[in-house]
Amino acid sequence: MDTPQVQIPGTEKSDAQNNALNVSSPSNEVEMTGAQDAPNATTTDHIEETQAGDNSMIDAPAETDNEASVPAKKNVGFKFLDLLASPIVEIVIGEGDDATTLTAHQTLLIESPFLSEFVDEFETSTPRRISLPGENVEAFGCFLQFQYTHDYTVTEPENPTSQDLSQTDTTGEQLLSHARVYTLAEKLGVPALKRLAHKKIHQVNGTPSGELAYARYVYTNTPEDDIIIRKPVASYWASQSHVLRHGIEEEWKKICVDIPEFSYDVLTIVLNKREKTNQNEAESTPRGRGTKRLRSEK
């Protein structure tokens, strides 16, 4: 009878470590895999003790799972390193004495199709500088903040209270700030920022004067086919006829003269609602013999 061969677990562990060290790979994941295979040696020893010569048990799936998860972690690190290694670009907002120079990594700027065209024209012998004399510096700062953090903030009240979320924007400046970010995102081709600005617009409580100033900006700086913020503005004022007539009548007259498209959209919504109301009333009125209108006495 052949004597069963028993392998000592400590010896198998040493062999596993030596085999892991002999693998030619520059990464550290190979050593970690070898260390994880060591506990499985005890199971292999138990099998070999009962079935001599049976070497069919190989712990391959564990190594495959570990190797498959490693590249995903590396890609995140490399992406961040690519950002840090990206060249710095100067963005000059405004002109003359009012010009402000901002800086940002080129990798984030080329995510905008509009700014990517400027980057493509850079030459090695010239400084990396983009001039945008007609843009608003605060709005562009919000764009850069969004590129780095996926969020942005506008100027808050000087004396914040515990009711910041429901605080009224008395000057309309917060509405205008978000509207500037919205129109800038439209120009730069960044739809995610555009959606965020639209969301923040609806979180601001404004006054009639501030809302009308916001409406003026929207109709002046957005295309005619825009329905994301133009239509809500017109719908809002179509439901505020009393305020237009008795609250800010002079401002309403001025915007009707300056921006006839706005007054036309508001009037169209009002007439459509009235027409629909009259139609519903006519359908709900029972049909009967009509009455003749009395003629006025001569």
LOBA-65730 format. One record per residue (C-alpha): residue in one letter; x, y, z. Coordinates in pm, 1 decimal, always signed. Example, Ala and Ser with C-alpha at 12.3 -4.5 7.8 and 13.67 -1.06 7.14 Angstrom:
+------+----------+----------+----------+
: rest :        u :        v :        w :
+------+----------+----------+----------+
:    a :  +1230.0 :   -450.0 :   +780.0 :
:    s :  +1367.0 :   -106.0 :   +714.0 :
+------+----------+----------+----------+
//
This chain:
+------+----------+----------+----------+
: rest :        u :        v :        w :
+------+----------+----------+----------+
:    m :     +0.0 :     +0.0 :     +0.0 :
:    d :   +129.2 :   +339.0 :    -96.4 :
:    t :   +186.8 :   +581.2 :   +183.5 :
:    p :    -38.1 :   +893.8 :   +152.2 :
:    q :   +159.1 :  +1203.0 :    +81.6 :
:    v :    +70.6 :  +1495.2 :   +307.1 :
:    q :   +186.6 :  +1844.4 :   +223.2 :
:    i :   +258.3 :  +2082.1 :   +507.6 :
:    p :    +41.0 :  +2400.9 :   +484.4 :
:    g :   +331.0 :  +2625.5 :   +579.5 :
:    t :   +540.2 :  +2490.1 :   +292.2 :
:    e :   +255.0 :  +2543.9 :    +45.2 :
:    k :   +213.2 :  +2899.2 :   +167.7 :
:    s :   +579.6 :  +2973.2 :   +111.7 :
:    d :   +563.9 :  +2823.2 :   -237.6 :
:    a :   +258.5 :  +3036.0 :   -317.6 :
:    q :   +439.0 :  +3349.1 :   -205.3 :
:    n :   +748.2 :  +3258.8 :   -408.5 :
:    n :   +537.8 :  +3195.8 :   -716.6 :
:    a :   +367.4 :  +3533.3 :   -668.8 :
:    l :   +703.8 :  +3708.5 :   -645.8 :
:    n :   +829.9 :  +3539.4 :   -963.2 :
:    v :   +540.2 :  +3671.5 :  -1173.7 :
:    s :   +671.6 :  +3942.2 :  -1407.6 :
:    s :   +431.4 :  +4233.7 :  -1358.6 :
:    p :   +500.6 :  +4597.6 :  -1265.2 :
:    s :   +182.0 :  +4637.8 :  -1061.6 :
:    n :   +122.4 :  +4553.8 :   -699.6 :
:    e :   -204.0 :  +4374.0 :   -766.9 :
:    v :    -15.5 :  +4050.2 :   -844.8 :
:    e :   +130.1 :  +4030.1 :   -494.0 :
:    m :   -211.7 :  +4095.4 :   -344.1 :
:    t :   -356.6 :  +3811.4 :   -554.0 :
:    g :    -88.8 :  +3571.4 :   -434.7 :
:    a :   -162.6 :  +3656.8 :    -74.0 :
:    q :   -530.8 :  +3596.0 :   -128.7 :
:    d :   -460.7 :  +3251.4 :   -281.2 :
:    a :   -269.5 :  +3139.4 :    +31.9 :
:    p :   -579.5 :  +3051.6 :   +239.3 :
:    n :   -699.2 :  +2824.6 :    -43.9 :
:    a :   -382.8 :  +2614.1 :     -2.9 :
:    t :   -528.6 :  +2450.3 :   +308.0 :
:    t :   -829.7 :  +2332.8 :   +108.2 :
:    t :   -599.6 :  +2196.9 :   -163.3 :
:    d :   -390.5 :  +2012.5 :    +97.3 :
:    h :   -701.8 :  +1849.8 :   +238.0 :
:    i :   -804.3 :  +1727.8 :   -107.1 :
:    e :   -456.3 :  +1596.5 :   -184.8 :
:    e :   -451.2 :  +1416.1 :   +150.3 :
:    t :   -761.4 :  +1214.4 :    +61.1 :
:    q :   -708.5 :  +1192.6 :   -316.7 :
:    a :   -339.6 :  +1162.9 :   -399.0 :
:    g :   -236.4 :  +1305.1 :   -733.2 :
:    d :   -564.1 :  +1497.1 :   -795.0 :
:    n :   -460.6 :  +1854.3 :   -892.7 :
:    s :   -784.0 :  +1963.7 :  -1065.6 :
:    m :   -885.0 :  +2222.3 :   -799.1 :
:    i :   -761.1 :  +2563.5 :   -920.8 :
:    d :   -881.9 :  +2885.6 :   -769.0 :
:    a :   -890.3 :  +3073.0 :  -1103.6 :
:    p :  -1219.3 :  +3264.9 :  -1065.7 :
:    a :  -1093.0 :  +3458.3 :   -762.8 :
:    e :   -791.7 :  +3587.9 :   -957.8 :
:    t :  -1010.4 :  +3682.5 :  -1256.3 :
:    d :  -1249.6 :  +3883.6 :  -1039.7 :
:    n :   -966.0 :  +4071.2 :   -871.9 :
:    e :   -792.4 :  +4150.6 :  -1199.1 :
:    a :  -1118.3 :  +4272.2 :  -1356.5 :
:    s :  -1182.0 :  +4519.4 :  -1074.5 :
:    v :   -834.5 :  +4675.3 :  -1077.0 :
:    p :   -852.9 :  +4874.8 :  -1405.8 :
:    a :  -1171.8 :  +5058.5 :  -1298.6 :
:    k :   -992.0 :  +5199.3 :   -993.4 :
:    k :   -692.6 :  +5303.0 :  -1200.5 :
:    n :   -901.4 :  +5486.5 :  -1459.6 :
:    v :  -1044.1 :  +5718.0 :  -1195.5 :
:    g :   -696.1 :  +5809.1 :  -1076.1 :
:    f :   -561.6 :  +5860.8 :  -1424.8 :
:    k :   -853.1 :  +6086.7 :  -1514.9 :
:    f :   -780.4 :  +6309.2 :  -1217.5 :
:    l :   -410.5 :  +6312.7 :  -1303.1 :
:    d :   -497.0 :  +6411.5 :  -1659.1 :
:    l :   -685.8 :  +6708.3 :  -1518.6 :
:    l :   -393.9 :  +6815.7 :  -1300.4 :
:    a :   -150.0 :  +6773.6 :  -1588.9 :
:    s :   -370.0 :  +6973.7 :  -1825.2 :
:    p :   -233.5 :  +7315.9 :  -1933.8 :
:    i :   -366.3 :  +7627.5 :  -1765.4 :
:    v :   -566.7 :  +7861.2 :  -1989.0 :
:    e :   -632.9 :  +8230.1 :  -1922.7 :
:    i :   -985.7 :  +8355.8 :  -1990.6 :
:    v :  -1018.6 :  +8733.5 :  -2015.1 :
:    i :  -1375.1 :  +8845.5 :  -1942.2 :
:    g :  -1466.9 :  +9202.5 :  -2035.5 :
:    e :  -1237.1 :  +9461.2 :  -2184.0 :
:    g :  -1035.3 :  +9765.5 :  -2084.4 :
:    d :  -1034.8 :  +9857.8 :  -1718.2 :
:    d :  -1328.7 :  +9625.2 :  -1654.7 :
:    a :  -1146.0 :  +9316.0 :  -1782.1 :
:    t :  -1102.3 :  +9025.1 :  -1541.2 :
:    t :   -864.2 :  +8735.0 :  -1601.9 :
:    l :   -970.7 :  +8389.5 :  -1489.5 :
:    t :   -773.9 :  +8065.4 :  -1515.9 :
:    a :   -885.0 :  +7706.2 :  -1563.7 :
:    h :   -753.4 :  +7369.4 :  -1676.8 :
:    q :   -778.7 :  +7317.1 :  -2050.2 :
:    t :   -930.7 :  +6969.4 :  -2006.8 :
:    l :  -1243.7 :  +7120.5 :  -1851.9 :
:    l :  -1274.2 :  +7396.4 :  -2109.4 :
:    i :  -1274.8 :  +7166.8 :  -2411.3 :
:    e :  -1592.0 :  +7002.2 :  -2280.5 :
:    s :  -1762.9 :  +7311.0 :  -2424.2 :
:    p :  -1785.0 :  +7300.6 :  -2806.4 :
:    f :  -1769.7 :  +7681.1 :  -2813.4 :
:    l :  -1449.0 :  +7703.8 :  -2607.4 :
:    s :  -1298.6 :  +7401.6 :  -2778.2 :
:    e :  -1276.2 :  +7601.9 :  -3100.9 :
:    f :  -1054.6 :  +7857.3 :  -2925.3 :
:    v :   -832.8 :  +7583.8 :  -2782.8 :
:    d :   -785.3 :  +7428.1 :  -3127.0 :
:    e :   -634.6 :  +7755.4 :  -3249.1 :
:    f :   -368.4 :  +7769.3 :  -2978.2 :
:    e :     -9.6 :  +7760.1 :  -3098.7 :
:    t :   +290.4 :  +7643.9 :  -2900.7 :
:    s :   +463.7 :  +7981.1 :  -2929.2 :
:    t :   +167.4 :  +8190.4 :  -2811.3 :
:    p :    +11.1 :  +8210.7 :  -2464.4 :
:    r :   -302.4 :  +8010.6 :  -2402.2 :
:    r :   -553.5 :  +8292.9 :  -2369.3 :
:    i :   -921.4 :  +8325.7 :  -2460.3 :
:    s :  -1081.5 :  +8670.9 :  -2481.5 :
:    l :  -1455.1 :  +8700.2 :  -2417.9 :
:    p :  -1523.6 :  +9073.9 :  -2395.3 :
:    g :  -1901.8 :  +9043.8 :  -2406.1 :
:    e :  -1953.1 :  +8787.0 :  -2130.6 :
:    n :  -2053.9 :  +8838.8 :  -1769.1 :
:    v :  -1770.4 :  +8756.5 :  -1529.3 :
:    e :  -1998.7 :  +8624.4 :  -1254.3 :
:    a :  -2184.2 :  +8395.8 :  -1493.8 :
:    f :  -1859.4 :  +8261.2 :  -1637.0 :
:    g :  -1730.8 :  +8206.5 :  -1284.9 :
:    c :  -2041.9 :  +7998.0 :  -1217.9 :
:    f :  -1962.2 :  +7795.8 :  -1530.4 :
:    l :  -1609.4 :  +7723.3 :  -1407.2 :
:    q :  -1741.0 :  +7635.8 :  -1062.3 :
:    f :  -1983.3 :  +7391.7 :  -1221.1 :
:    q :  -1707.7 :  +7230.9 :  -1429.2 :
:    y :  -1504.6 :  +7159.9 :  -1116.5 :
:    t :  -1781.0 :  +7077.7 :   -865.7 :
:    h :  -2095.5 :  +7003.5 :  -1073.7 :
:    d :  -2276.8 :  +7283.3 :   -889.5 :
:    y :  -2262.9 :  +7661.2 :   -862.7 :
:    t :  -2379.6 :  +7940.0 :   -633.3 :
:    v :  -2472.3 :  +8301.4 :   -696.3 :
:    t :  -2437.0 :  +8603.0 :   -470.4 :
:    e :  -2634.0 :  +8549.2 :   -150.2 :
:    p :  -2793.9 :  +8818.3 :    +70.3 :
:    e :  -2548.0 :  +9002.7 :   +293.7 :
:    n :  -2746.5 :  +8923.2 :   +608.9 :
:    p :  -2867.9 :  +8565.1 :   +568.8 :
:    t :  -3136.9 :  +8439.5 :   +804.0 :
:    s :  -3271.2 :  +8100.0 :   +895.4 :
:    q :  -3525.2 :  +8134.7 :   +613.7 :
:    d :  -3273.7 :  +8156.9 :   +330.3 :
:    l :  -3449.7 :  +7893.8 :   +119.0 :
:    s :  -3774.3 :  +8092.4 :   +113.1 :
:    q :  -3626.5 :  +8441.6 :   +129.0 :
:    t :  -3765.1 :  +8683.8 :   -126.5 :
:    d :  -3536.5 :  +8821.3 :   -394.7 :
:    t :  -3640.0 :  +9184.5 :   -359.1 :
:    t :  -3402.0 :  +9321.7 :   -623.5 :
:    g :  -3440.3 :  +9045.1 :   -880.0 :
:    e :  -3062.5 :  +9003.7 :   -893.8 :
:    q :  -3069.8 :  +8633.9 :   -807.5 :
:    l :  -3315.7 :  +8563.9 :  -1088.3 :
:    l :  -3098.9 :  +8760.4 :  -1329.4 :
:    s :  -2786.4 :  +8576.0 :  -1213.5 :
:    h :  -2940.8 :  +8236.6 :  -1282.8 :
:    a :  -3077.4 :  +8363.6 :  -1614.2 :
:    r :  -2727.6 :  +8476.4 :  -1717.5 :
:    v :  -2591.1 :  +8131.9 :  -1631.7 :
:    y :  -2869.9 :  +7973.3 :  -1835.9 :
:    t :  -2799.5 :  +8181.7 :  -2146.1 :
:    l :  -2423.0 :  +8127.9 :  -2107.3 :
:    a :  -2473.7 :  +7751.3 :  -2084.1 :
:    e :  -2680.1 :  +7770.1 :  -2402.2 :
:    k :  -2397.9 :  +7952.1 :  -2578.4 :
:    l :  -2122.0 :  +7725.0 :  -2448.1 :
:    g :  -2316.7 :  +7409.8 :  -2527.1 :
:    v :  -2330.2 :  +7267.5 :  -2174.0 :
:    p :  -2680.4 :  +7118.0 :  -2133.2 :
:    a :  -2619.6 :  +6992.9 :  -1778.4 :
:    l :  -2547.1 :  +7347.0 :  -1657.5 :
:    k :  -2847.6 :  +7472.6 :  -1850.2 :
:    r :  -3077.9 :  +7230.2 :  -1669.1 :
:    l :  -2929.4 :  +7320.7 :  -1331.2 :
:    a :  -2977.7 :  +7694.0 :  -1390.4 :
:    h :  -3337.8 :  +7632.0 :  -1493.9 :
:    k :  -3394.5 :  +7438.7 :  -1171.5 :
:    k :  -3244.3 :  +7714.1 :   -957.2 :
:    i :  -3458.4 :  +7978.5 :  -1128.3 :
:    h :  -3774.7 :  +7810.9 :   -999.1 :
:    q :  -3636.8 :  +7805.4 :   -644.1 :
:    v :  -3624.3 :  +8186.2 :   -618.8 :
:    n :  -3913.1 :  +8389.5 :   -478.6 :
:    g :  -3918.5 :  +8724.5 :   -655.2 :
:    t :  -4109.6 :  +9051.8 :   -644.1 :
:    p :  -4317.2 :  +9189.5 :   -934.9 :
:    s :  -4045.2 :  +9437.5 :  -1032.1 :
:    g :  -3775.7 :  +9172.2 :  -1012.0 :
:    e :  -3983.8 :  +8921.3 :  -1209.1 :
:    l :  -4047.8 :  +9177.5 :  -1482.4 :
:    a :  -3676.1 :  +9263.2 :  -1502.0 :
:    y :  -3609.7 :  +8891.8 :  -1532.3 :
:    a :  -3867.5 :  +8867.4 :  -1812.7 :
:    r :  -3697.7 :  +9152.4 :  -1997.2 :
:    y :  -3361.7 :  +8977.7 :  -1978.6 :
:    v :  -3503.6 :  +8642.6 :  -2089.2 :
:    y :  -3675.9 :  +8785.0 :  -2396.5 :
:    t :  -3371.0 :  +8990.9 :  -2486.7 :
:    n :  -3111.5 :  +8714.0 :  -2455.7 :
:    t :  -3287.4 :  +8392.2 :  -2559.1 :
:    p :  -3389.3 :  +8274.0 :  -2908.0 :
:    e :  -3751.0 :  +8300.1 :  -3018.3 :
:    d :  -3794.7 :  +7922.6 :  -3026.9 :
:    d :  -3690.2 :  +7880.4 :  -2662.1 :
:    i :  -3970.2 :  +7721.7 :  -2461.6 :
:    i :  -3780.6 :  +7623.7 :  -2147.2 :
:    i :  -3781.1 :  +7963.4 :  -1976.2 :
:    r :  -3967.6 :  +8190.8 :  -2220.1 :
:    k :  -4296.1 :  +8004.3 :  -2197.1 :
:    p :  -4301.6 :  +7991.1 :  -1813.6 :
:    v :  -4230.7 :  +8365.2 :  -1801.5 :
:    a :  -4519.7 :  +8446.5 :  -2034.8 :
:    s :  -4752.1 :  +8204.6 :  -1852.9 :
:    y :  -4665.4 :  +8360.9 :  -1518.0 :
:    w :  -4750.5 :  +8712.3 :  -1629.0 :
:    a :  -5065.1 :  +8596.0 :  -1807.6 :
:    s :  -5195.6 :  +8495.5 :  -1464.3 :
:    q :  -5086.7 :  +8823.5 :  -1301.9 :
:    s :  -5303.8 :  +9070.8 :  -1492.4 :
:    h :  -5409.0 :  +9247.3 :  -1173.2 :
:    v :  -5044.8 :  +9311.5 :  -1081.1 :
:    l :  -4968.4 :  +9440.6 :  -1430.0 :
:    r :  -5260.8 :  +9682.5 :  -1421.9 :
:    h :  -5233.4 :  +9808.3 :  -1066.1 :
:    g :  -4888.6 :  +9714.4 :   -933.3 :
:    i :  -4629.2 :  +9788.3 :  -1200.3 :
:    e :  -4834.9 :  +9945.7 :  -1476.3 :
:    e :  -4566.1 : +10190.6 :  -1590.3 :
:    e :  -4300.5 :  +9918.5 :  -1612.4 :
:    w :  -4548.6 :  +9699.1 :  -1797.7 :
:    k :  -4615.3 :  +9969.8 :  -2055.6 :
:    k :  -4244.5 : +10019.0 :  -2113.6 :
:    i :  -4166.8 :  +9651.0 :  -2165.6 :
:    c :  -4461.7 :  +9617.8 :  -2405.6 :
:    v :  -4311.3 :  +9892.9 :  -2620.8 :
:    d :  -3952.8 :  +9770.5 :  -2594.3 :
:    i :  -4022.6 :  +9396.5 :  -2634.2 :
:    p :  -4347.6 :  +9342.0 :  -2827.3 :
:    e :  -4280.8 :  +8966.4 :  -2845.3 :
:    f :  -4327.0 :  +8942.4 :  -2470.2 :
:    s :  -4659.3 :  +9128.4 :  -2467.1 :
:    y :  -4780.3 :  +8922.6 :  -2765.2 :
:    d :  -4701.4 :  +8593.1 :  -2590.4 :
:    v :  -4875.9 :  +8706.5 :  -2272.5 :
:    l :  -5182.7 :  +8829.0 :  -2462.7 :
:    t :  -5199.1 :  +8505.7 :  -2664.7 :
:    i :  -5209.6 :  +8295.2 :  -2347.9 :
:    v :  -5479.6 :  +8517.2 :  -2195.6 :
:    l :  -5698.5 :  +8497.8 :  -2507.5 :
:    n :  -5651.3 :  +8121.9 :  -2539.0 :
:    k :  -5762.9 :  +8072.6 :  -2179.5 :
:    r :  -6065.9 :  +8295.0 :  -2227.8 :
:    e :  -6160.6 :  +8120.0 :  -2550.7 :
:    k :  -6133.2 :  +7780.9 :  -2383.7 :
:    t :  -6342.8 :  +7900.6 :  -2089.8 :
:    n :  -6616.7 :  +8033.4 :  -2318.1 :
:    q :  -6615.4 :  +7707.5 :  -2512.2 :
:    n :  -6655.1 :  +7502.7 :  -2194.5 :
:    e :  -6939.7 :  +7724.0 :  -2076.4 :
:    a :  -7115.3 :  +7691.3 :  -2411.9 :
:    e :  -7088.8 :  +7313.0 :  -2402.1 :
:    s :  -7225.0 :  +7297.0 :  -2047.4 :
:    t :  -7524.5 :  +7528.1 :  -2118.9 :
:    p :  -7845.0 :  +7333.9 :  -2206.6 :
:    r :  -7968.0 :  +7396.8 :  -2558.6 :
:    g :  -8308.4 :  +7559.3 :  -2594.0 :
:    r :  -8505.6 :  +7810.7 :  -2790.7 :
:    g :  -8303.1 :  +8123.0 :  -2840.2 :
:    t :  -8428.7 :  +8459.3 :  -2721.4 :
:    k :  -8442.0 :  +8760.2 :  -2944.3 :
:    r :  -8235.1 :  +9058.3 :  -2850.9 :
:    l :  -8449.1 :  +9361.9 :  -2773.0 :
:    r :  -8400.7 :  +9646.6 :  -3010.4 :
:    s :  -8314.6 :  +9978.3 :  -2859.3 :
:    e :  -8576.7 : +10243.1 :  -2881.5 :
:    k :  -8512.4 : +10519.5 :  -3124.0 :
+------+----------+----------+----------+
//
